[in-house]
């Protein structure tokens, strides 16, 4: 059974509204009344109440959670209705497992961050987080990470949650011709950005991570974000640079240690990543002012790239899998996540089938975790460290991530699924452009 966390009484929630600056219920309404109306069979009444509770933010959500289905109507239909309303209040599918409030209005998320002093954790994904068929990684996060009781508690306490859809997620339906169909998403990825209250990117976690690895990142990155917020503008860049240099060096040394353990002998030494400023002797040898400015960045990039190439050349498929097995504890499902899996698929009522799927899922998450950390997250650290201008705005950073790391650029409407040099023997290559698009030339 999914664990339900205790919540404050509604009187306390009303007091909380006055502290947070959120709109308070009017005299003509109350939190209890809004909750009852949100579950009404009268659609217009329910819609108004749901919109009002959503507008009240986390306090409205908490009031709704205080009125669990057994308090109202224990029937399956009532529980299903309660869960549907809850998903709308959270703006997340299966929110009964995580009980997290997600902002979808960017300005409201920033305002909440300024009021609370918390950084923003902004998820960018294909599709929508409140729909069953969002991109695969966002679905895995809903089950394995957001539903994890410890992760959910940390997210609720330490960050302002926000999500935004990058583009629709591509889906495919297989019709077996006898009434049976199979529907799946085809491609797509997601990324979590840690941002200050004004939306400045501070770090980003690309792709899928196991819940324990996700917690480790939160416990490291959120304190940095709080320190960043307390500093003057002149001090901030130094702290951010040092954070990313340290993380990049740690990742590369950890990767080297993994290879040494697998090989039974020391791996090649890595180059230290130079500081951002050239020393006086180096600067004195440079006759061109432009080179004095660019030399430190080029020197950093050279060391980082040479280290990465050395490590990648030594890490074959078997080594990746072994490193993932050694990191298995970063991707363990907790009882809450397993309960959600059983709820979503009745076949998992069979303990043996659930155990088999759990084993495969955890192994997949561990492999994704280590590859995403060593290959993708290290690249993001590099962009921050070298002062890449795309890293100062979440929109430009996200465009670069999807183009260079996820290989699904916004400029490709087919997301790599319709390469021009592949012949399908289907009219127009099986492509149906949107109205107004140019004619397909294949």
C-alpha positions as CSV (number, residue, x, y, z in Angstrom):
1,X,0.0,0.0,0.0
2,X,1.2,3.5,-0.8
3,X,2.4,5.5,2.2
4,X,0.2,8.5,2.9
5,X,2.1,11.3,4.7
6,X,0.4,13.3,7.5
7,X,-0.7,16.8,6.7
8,X,-1.5,19.9,8.8
9,X,-5.1,20.6,9.7
10,X,-6.9,23.0,7.5
11,X,-6.8,25.8,10.1
12,X,-3.1,25.7,10.0
13,X,-3.1,25.8,6.2
14,X,-5.1,29.0,6.2
15,X,-2.5,30.5,8.5
16,X,0.2,29.3,6.1
17,X,-1.4,31.3,3.3
18,X,-0.9,34.5,5.2
19,X,2.8,33.7,5.6
20,X,3.4,32.8,2.0
21,X,1.6,35.7,0.4
22,X,-0.7,33.3,-1.6
23,X,-4.3,34.3,-2.2
24,X,-6.6,33.3,0.7
25,X,-10.1,31.8,0.3
26,X,-12.8,34.5,0.5
27,X,-15.6,34.5,3.0
28,X,-17.9,32.9,0.5
29,X,-15.6,29.9,0.3
30,X,-13.5,27.8,2.5
31,X,-10.8,25.2,1.9
32,X,-13.1,22.4,3.1
33,X,-15.9,23.7,0.9
34,X,-13.6,23.9,-2.1
35,X,-12.4,20.4,-1.6
36,X,-16.0,19.1,-1.5
37,X,-17.0,21.1,-4.6
38,X,-13.9,19.8,-6.5
39,X,-15.3,16.3,-6.2
40,X,-18.9,17.3,-7.1
41,X,-20.8,15.5,-9.8
42,X,-21.8,19.0,-11.1
43,X,-19.0,19.6,-13.6
44,X,-19.1,23.4,-13.6
45,X,-19.0,23.6,-9.8
46,X,-16.1,21.1,-9.8
47,X,-14.2,22.9,-12.4
48,X,-14.4,26.2,-10.6
49,X,-13.3,24.6,-7.3
50,X,-10.4,22.7,-8.9
51,X,-9.2,25.9,-10.6
52,X,-9.4,27.8,-7.3
53,X,-7.5,25.1,-5.3
54,X,-4.9,25.0,-8.0
55,X,-4.5,28.8,-7.8
56,X,-3.9,28.5,-4.0
57,X,-0.8,26.5,-4.7
58,X,0.7,23.9,-2.4
59,X,-1.7,25.0,0.3
60,X,-4.7,24.1,-1.8
61,X,-3.1,20.8,-2.7
62,X,-2.5,20.0,1.0
63,X,-6.1,20.8,1.9
64,X,-7.3,18.4,-0.8
65,X,-4.9,15.7,0.5
66,X,-6.3,16.1,4.0
67,X,-9.7,14.8,2.7
68,X,-8.7,11.3,1.6
69,X,-11.2,9.1,-0.2
70,X,-12.1,7.0,2.9
71,X,-13.2,10.3,4.6
72,X,-15.6,11.0,1.7
73,X,-16.6,7.8,-0.2
74,X,-14.6,4.6,-0.1
75,X,-15.9,3.2,-3.4
76,X,-13.5,2.5,-6.3
77,X,-15.3,5.1,-8.4
78,X,-14.8,7.8,-5.7
79,X,-11.1,6.9,-5.3
80,X,-10.6,7.1,-9.1
81,X,-12.3,10.5,-9.1
82,X,-10.2,11.7,-6.2
83,X,-7.0,10.7,-8.0
84,X,-8.0,12.4,-11.2
85,X,-8.7,15.6,-9.4
86,X,-5.4,15.2,-7.5
87,X,-3.5,14.9,-10.7
88,X,-5.0,18.2,-11.9
89,X,-4.1,19.9,-8.7
90,X,-0.5,18.6,-8.8
91,X,-0.2,18.8,-12.6
92,X,1.4,15.4,-12.4
93,X,0.2,11.9,-13.4
94,X,-0.1,9.5,-10.4
95,X,0.3,12.3,-7.9
96,X,-1.3,10.2,-5.2
97,X,2.1,8.5,-5.0
98,X,4.3,11.6,-4.8
99,X,1.9,14.3,-3.5
100,X,4.1,17.0,-5.1
101,X,2.8,20.4,-6.4
102,X,4.3,21.4,-9.8
103,X,4.1,25.0,-11.1
104,X,3.4,25.2,-14.8
105,X,3.3,29.0,-14.9
106,X,6.9,30.2,-15.1
107,X,6.3,33.6,-13.5
108,X,4.4,32.1,-10.5
109,X,7.2,29.6,-10.0
110,X,9.8,32.4,-9.8
111,X,7.5,34.4,-7.4
112,X,7.2,31.3,-5.2
113,X,11.0,30.9,-5.2
114,X,11.5,34.6,-4.2
115,X,9.0,34.3,-1.3
116,X,10.3,31.0,0.0
117,X,14.0,31.5,-0.6
118,X,14.2,28.1,-2.3
119,X,15.7,27.4,-5.7
120,X,13.6,26.2,-8.6
121,X,13.9,22.7,-9.9
122,X,12.5,22.9,-13.5
123,X,11.8,19.8,-15.5
124,X,11.9,20.0,-19.3
125,X,10.3,17.1,-21.1
126,X,8.6,15.9,-24.2
127,X,4.9,15.7,-23.7
128,X,3.2,16.7,-20.4
129,X,3.9,15.4,-16.9
130,X,0.2,15.1,-16.1
131,X,-0.4,12.7,-19.0
132,X,0.3,8.9,-19.1
133,X,2.2,9.0,-22.3
134,X,4.8,11.6,-21.6
135,X,8.4,10.8,-22.7
136,X,9.8,7.6,-21.2
137,X,12.2,9.1,-18.8
138,X,9.6,11.4,-17.3
139,X,7.4,8.3,-16.7
140,X,10.3,6.5,-15.1
141,X,10.9,9.5,-12.9
142,X,7.2,9.5,-11.8
143,X,7.5,5.9,-10.7
144,X,11.0,5.5,-9.4
145,X,12.0,9.0,-8.2
146,X,9.1,11.3,-7.4
147,X,7.2,8.4,-5.8
148,X,10.2,7.6,-3.6
149,X,9.1,8.7,-0.1
150,X,12.5,10.2,0.8
151,X,12.9,12.0,-2.6
152,X,9.4,13.4,-2.4
153,X,10.0,14.7,1.1
154,X,13.2,16.4,0.0
155,X,11.7,18.0,-3.1
156,X,8.7,19.3,-1.1
157,X,10.9,20.8,1.6
158,X,13.9,22.2,-0.5
159,X,12.8,23.3,-3.9
160,X,10.0,24.9,-6.0
161,X,9.0,22.4,-8.6
162,X,8.2,23.5,-12.2
163,X,7.8,21.7,-15.5
164,X,7.5,22.8,-19.1
165,X,7.0,20.8,-22.2
166,X,9.6,21.2,-24.9
167,X,7.5,19.6,-27.7
168,X,4.9,16.9,-28.1
169,X,6.2,13.3,-27.5
170,X,6.1,11.1,-30.6
171,X,3.9,8.0,-30.2
172,X,3.4,4.9,-32.3
173,X,0.4,2.5,-32.3
174,X,0.8,-1.1,-33.5
175,X,-2.5,-2.5,-34.7
176,X,-2.4,-6.3,-34.7
177,X,-5.5,-6.5,-36.9
178,X,-7.6,-8.5,-34.5
179,X,-8.7,-5.6,-32.2
180,X,-5.5,-5.6,-30.2
181,X,-3.3,-2.5,-30.2
182,X,0.0,-1.6,-28.6
183,X,0.8,2.1,-28.0
184,X,4.2,3.4,-27.0
185,X,6.3,6.6,-27.1
186,X,9.2,6.4,-29.5
187,X,11.8,8.8,-28.5
188,X,12.4,11.8,-26.2
189,X,14.3,12.7,-23.1
190,X,14.0,15.0,-20.0
191,X,16.3,17.1,-17.9
192,X,16.1,18.8,-14.5
193,X,17.5,22.3,-14.2
194,X,18.4,23.8,-10.8
195,X,17.7,27.6,-11.1
196,X,17.9,30.6,-8.9
197,X,14.8,32.6,-8.1
198,X,15.3,34.7,-11.3
199,X,15.7,31.6,-13.5
200,X,19.5,31.6,-13.8
201,X,20.8,28.0,-14.4
202,X,23.1,26.7,-11.7
203,X,23.3,23.0,-12.6
204,X,21.3,20.5,-14.6
205,X,20.8,16.7,-14.4
206,X,20.3,15.2,-17.9
207,X,18.3,12.0,-18.5
208,X,17.3,9.3,-16.1
209,X,18.9,8.8,-12.7
210,X,18.2,6.4,-9.9
211,X,16.5,7.7,-6.8
212,X,19.5,7.5,-4.5
213,X,21.7,9.2,-7.1
214,X,19.1,11.9,-7.6
215,X,19.1,12.5,-3.8
216,X,22.8,12.7,-3.7
217,X,22.7,15.4,-6.4
218,X,20.0,17.3,-4.6
219,X,21.9,17.2,-1.3
220,X,25.0,18.6,-3.1
221,X,23.4,21.1,-5.5
222,X,20.7,22.7,-3.4
223,X,23.2,24.0,-0.7
224,X,25.3,25.5,-3.5
225,X,22.2,27.2,-4.8
226,X,21.4,28.7,-1.4
227,X,25.0,29.9,-1.0
228,X,24.8,31.4,-4.5
229,X,21.6,33.3,-3.5
230,X,23.3,34.9,-0.4
231,X,26.4,36.2,-2.3
232,X,26.9,39.5,-4.0
233,X,27.0,39.6,-7.8
234,X,30.8,39.8,-7.9
235,X,31.2,36.7,-5.7
236,X,28.7,34.5,-7.4
237,X,30.6,33.6,-10.6
238,X,33.6,32.4,-8.6
239,X,31.5,30.0,-6.5
240,X,29.7,28.6,-9.5
241,X,32.9,28.1,-11.4
242,X,34.6,26.3,-8.4
243,X,31.5,24.1,-8.0
244,X,31.6,22.9,-11.6
245,X,35.4,22.5,-11.7
246,X,35.2,20.4,-8.6
247,X,32.4,18.2,-9.9
248,X,34.1,17.7,-13.3
249,X,37.4,16.7,-11.7
250,X,35.5,14.4,-9.3
251,X,33.6,12.7,-12.1
252,X,36.7,12.1,-14.2
253,X,38.8,10.8,-11.2
254,X,35.9,8.5,-10.2
255,X,35.6,7.2,-13.7
256,X,39.4,6.6,-13.7
257,X,39.1,4.7,-10.4
258,X,36.3,2.5,-11.8
259,X,38.4,1.5,-14.8
260,X,41.4,0.8,-12.5
261,X,39.3,-1.5,-10.4
262,X,38.0,-3.3,-13.4
263,X,41.4,-3.7,-15.1
264,X,43.2,-4.6,-11.9
265,X,45.9,-2.0,-12.7
266,X,46.2,1.8,-12.6
267,X,44.5,3.7,-15.4
268,X,46.4,6.4,-17.3
269,X,46.9,9.6,-15.2
270,X,44.5,12.5,-16.1
271,X,45.5,16.1,-16.7
272,X,44.5,18.6,-14.0
273,X,41.9,21.1,-15.1
274,X,43.7,24.5,-15.2
275,X,42.4,27.5,-13.3
276,X,40.4,30.1,-15.2
277,X,43.0,32.8,-15.2
278,X,46.5,32.5,-16.8
279,X,49.5,33.1,-14.6
280,X,51.7,36.1,-15.2
281,X,54.4,34.2,-17.1
282,X,51.9,32.7,-19.5
283,X,50.1,35.9,-20.0
284,X,53.3,37.7,-20.7
285,X,54.2,35.4,-23.5
286,X,50.9,36.1,-25.3
287,X,51.3,39.1,-27.6
288,X,47.6,39.4,-28.6
289,X,45.1,40.7,-26.1
290,X,42.4,38.3,-27.6
291,X,44.6,35.3,-26.8
292,X,45.1,36.5,-23.2
293,X,41.3,36.3,-22.8
294,X,40.8,33.1,-24.7
295,X,43.8,31.1,-23.6
296,X,42.5,30.0,-20.2
297,X,39.2,28.7,-21.7
298,X,41.1,26.9,-24.5
299,X,43.5,25.4,-22.0
300,X,40.6,24.1,-19.9
301,X,38.8,22.7,-22.8
302,X,41.9,20.9,-24.0
303,X,42.5,19.2,-20.7
304,X,38.8,18.2,-20.2
305,X,38.5,16.8,-23.8
306,X,41.8,14.9,-23.6
307,X,40.7,13.3,-20.3
308,X,37.3,12.5,-21.7
309,X,38.7,10.9,-24.8
310,X,41.2,8.8,-22.7
311,X,38.4,7.5,-20.4
312,X,35.9,6.8,-23.2
313,X,38.4,4.9,-25.2
314,X,39.0,2.6,-22.3
315,X,35.3,2.0,-21.4
316,X,33.7,-0.7,-23.6
317,X,30.2,-2.0,-23.3
318,X,31.1,-4.7,-20.7
319,X,32.9,-2.1,-18.6
320,X,29.8,0.2,-18.6
321,X,27.6,-2.7,-17.4
322,X,30.1,-3.7,-14.7
323,X,30.4,-0.1,-13.4
324,X,26.6,0.0,-13.3
325,X,26.4,-3.2,-11.3
326,X,28.9,-1.7,-8.9
327,X,26.6,1.4,-8.6
328,X,23.4,-0.7,-8.1
329,X,22.7,1.0,-4.8
330,X,22.1,4.3,-6.7
331,X,19.0,2.9,-8.3
332,X,16.9,1.0,-5.8
333,X,13.1,1.2,-5.8
334,X,11.5,1.8,-2.4
335,X,8.2,0.3,-1.2
336,X,6.2,3.3,-2.4
337,X,7.5,3.0,-6.0
338,X,6.8,-0.8,-6.0
339,X,3.3,-0.2,-4.7
340,X,2.7,2.3,-7.6
341,X,4.0,-0.2,-10.1
342,X,1.5,-2.8,-8.8
343,X,-1.3,-0.2,-9.0
344,X,-0.5,0.6,-12.6
345,X,-0.2,-3.0,-13.8
346,X,-2.4,-5.8,-12.2
347,X,0.0,-8.4,-13.5
348,X,2.5,-7.3,-10.9
349,X,0.3,-8.7,-8.2
350,X,2.4,-11.8,-8.9
351,X,5.5,-11.3,-6.7
352,X,7.7,-13.3,-9.1
353,X,6.8,-11.2,-12.1
354,X,7.2,-7.9,-10.1
355,X,10.6,-9.1,-8.8
356,X,11.8,-9.9,-12.4
357,X,10.6,-6.5,-13.7
358,X,12.1,-4.7,-10.7
359,X,15.5,-6.3,-11.2
360,X,15.6,-5.3,-14.9
361,X,14.3,-1.8,-14.2
362,X,16.9,-1.2,-11.5
363,X,19.7,-2.5,-13.7
364,X,18.6,-0.2,-16.5
365,X,18.4,2.8,-14.2
366,X,21.9,2.1,-12.7
367,X,23.3,2.0,-16.3
368,X,21.6,5.2,-17.3
369,X,22.7,6.9,-14.1
370,X,26.4,6.2,-14.6
371,X,26.5,6.9,-18.3
372,X,24.5,10.1,-17.9
373,X,26.7,11.3,-15.1
374,X,30.0,10.5,-16.8
375,X,29.1,11.4,-20.4
376,X,26.3,14.0,-20.3
377,X,26.5,15.7,-16.9
378,X,30.2,16.2,-17.3
379,X,29.6,18.0,-20.5
380,X,27.2,20.4,-18.8
381,X,29.7,21.0,-16.0
382,X,32.2,21.9,-18.8
383,X,29.8,24.4,-20.3
384,X,29.4,26.1,-16.9
385,X,33.1,26.0,-16.1
386,X,34.2,27.6,-19.4
387,X,31.7,30.4,-19.1
388,X,29.7,29.3,-22.2
389,X,27.1,32.0,-22.8
390,X,24.4,29.4,-23.5
391,X,24.6,28.3,-19.9
392,X,23.4,31.6,-18.5
393,X,19.8,31.2,-19.8
394,X,17.7,28.1,-19.4
395,X,16.1,28.5,-22.8
396,X,19.5,28.6,-24.7
397,X,21.0,25.9,-22.5
398,X,18.0,23.6,-23.0
399,X,18.2,24.1,-26.8
400,X,21.8,23.1,-26.7
401,X,21.1,20.1,-24.5
402,X,18.4,18.7,-26.8
403,X,20.5,19.3,-29.9
404,X,24.0,18.2,-28.7
405,X,23.4,15.8,-25.8
406,X,20.0,14.3,-26.6
407,X,20.4,14.5,-30.4
408,X,16.8,15.7,-30.9
409,X,17.2,19.3,-32.1
410,X,14.2,21.5,-32.3
411,X,15.2,22.2,-36.0
412,X,14.3,18.6,-36.9
413,X,10.5,18.1,-36.9
414,X,10.9,14.4,-37.2
415,X,13.4,14.1,-34.3
416,X,15.8,11.8,-36.1
417,X,13.1,9.3,-37.0
418,X,13.0,10.1,-40.7
419,X,16.6,10.1,-42.0
420,X,16.7,11.4,-45.6
421,X,19.0,8.6,-46.8
422,X,16.8,5.7,-45.7
423,X,14.4,4.3,-48.3
424,X,11.1,2.8,-47.0
425,X,9.2,2.0,-50.2
426,X,6.2,3.8,-48.7
427,X,4.5,6.8,-50.4
428,X,6.1,10.0,-49.2
429,X,8.2,7.9,-46.8
430,X,5.2,7.4,-44.6
431,X,5.4,11.1,-43.5
432,X,2.3,13.3,-43.1
433,X,3.4,16.9,-42.6
434,X,1.4,19.5,-40.7
435,X,-0.8,21.7,-42.8
436,X,1.3,24.5,-44.2
437,X,4.6,22.6,-44.1
438,X,6.6,22.4,-47.3
439,X,6.1,19.4,-49.5
440,X,8.0,16.3,-48.5
441,X,11.0,15.6,-50.7
442,X,12.4,12.1,-50.3
